[in-house]
Amino acid sequence: VLLRMLHSYYYHIQEYENSLVTKFYGVHCVKPVGGQK
């Protein structure tokens, strides 16, 4: 189910960058200082 929603969700986040969905579900990206680990 989540993989089917991913395409639509990606475009939603592109349009609404401050969406509360990311805050509720913790869908975010963490980039460590100094590159990928």
Secondary structure, 3 states (H helix, E strand, C coil): CHHHHHHHHHHHHHHCCCCHHHHHHCCCCCCCCCCCC
